[in-house]
């Protein structure tokens, strides 16, 4: 199953306006996006009583997969 994630090609569409990535165009992008959202939500619920630790963990979890998003976006990241 891991070899399916190593296939070449974009997972995300480029944004028509702005900077960053658009919506996923293949199932690998949807899996990454849903895992990313689940990770952030899980950390927020798990660290609910510790606001400073929760903030740091959520920010780090939000930024961690950005290189994957950038590498797998068709056309790359640039201002449009």
C-alpha positions as a Python dict, from the first residue, in 0.01 Angstrom:
ca = {
    (1, 'X'): (0, 0, 0),
    (2, 'X'): (289, 235, 71),
    (3, 'X'): (402, 221, -292),
    (4, 'X'): (77, 396, -391),
    (5, 'X'): (184, 703, -195),
    (6, 'X'): (517, 711, -377),
    (7, 'X'): (366, 745, -725),
    (8, 'X'): (478, 1046, -924),
    (9, 'X'): (235, 1322, -1007),
    (10, 'X'): (45, 1599, -834),
    (11, 'X'): (-205, 1535, -556),
    (12, 'X'): (-343, 1888, -535),
    (13, 'X'): (-470, 2142, -785),
    (14, 'X'): (-308, 2483, -794),
    (15, 'X'): (-507, 2775, -660),
    (16, 'X'): (-660, 3006, -916),
    (17, 'X'): (-594, 3307, -693),
    (18, 'X'): (-358, 3360, -403),
    (19, 'X'): (-70, 3152, -271),
    (20, 'X'): (-67, 2789, -168),
    (21, 'X'): (-244, 2472, -267),
    (22, 'X'): (-597, 2405, -382),
    (23, 'X'): (-825, 2105, -337),
    (24, 'X'): (-700, 1747, -379),
    (25, 'X'): (-737, 1587, -721),
    (26, 'X'): (-646, 1226, -631),
    (27, 'X'): (-726, 1001, -338),
    (28, 'X'): (-377, 1039, -186),
    (29, 'X'): (-440, 1412, -146),
    (30, 'X'): (-773, 1347, 24),
    (31, 'X'): (-609, 1099, 264),
    (32, 'X'): (-335, 1348, 350),
    (33, 'X'): (-582, 1632, 399),
    (34, 'X'): (-816, 1427, 617),
    (35, 'X'): (-526, 1293, 827),
    (36, 'X'): (-397, 1648, 868),
    (37, 'X'): (-736, 1773, 987),
    (38, 'X'): (-778, 1472, 1219),
    (39, 'X'): (-432, 1530, 1370),
    (40, 'X'): (-504, 1895, 1444),
    (41, 'X'): (-849, 1820, 1588),
    (42, 'X'): (-712, 1530, 1796),
    (43, 'X'): (-436, 1744, 1944),
    (44, 'X'): (-684, 2020, 2026),
    (45, 'X'): (-913, 1776, 2209),
    (46, 'X'): (-628, 1590, 2380),
    (47, 'X'): (-458, 1905, 2510),
    (48, 'X'): (-779, 2090, 2592),
    (49, 'X'): (-683, 2183, 2950),
    (50, 'X'): (-338, 2318, 2859),
    (51, 'X'): (-387, 2618, 2629),
    (52, 'X'): (-21, 2710, 2580),
    (53, 'X'): (86, 2354, 2503),
    (54, 'X'): (-219, 2305, 2279),
    (55, 'X'): (-139, 2620, 2081),
    (56, 'X'): (221, 2516, 2023),
    (57, 'X'): (124, 2159, 1927),
    (58, 'X'): (-149, 2271, 1687),
    (59, 'X'): (79, 2524, 1516),
    (60, 'X'): (354, 2263, 1472),
    (61, 'X'): (104, 2004, 1345),
    (62, 'X'): (-37, 2259, 1101),
    (63, 'X'): (305, 2345, 957),
    (64, 'X'): (461, 1996, 953),
    (65, 'X'): (307, 1861, 628),
    (66, 'X'): (347, 2185, 430),
    (67, 'X'): (653, 2056, 237),
    (68, 'X'): (442, 1762, 117),
    (69, 'X'): (161, 1992, 9),
    (70, 'X'): (408, 2214, -174),
    (71, 'X'): (586, 1927, -349),
    (72, 'X'): (261, 1763, -460),
    (73, 'X'): (82, 2071, -598),
    (74, 'X'): (64, 2092, -978),
    (75, 'X'): (234, 2408, -1094),
    (76, 'X'): (397, 2468, -756),
    (77, 'X'): (327, 2743, -507),
    (78, 'X'): (339, 3096, -639),
    (79, 'X'): (124, 3405, -626),
    (80, 'X'): (-158, 3397, -881),
}
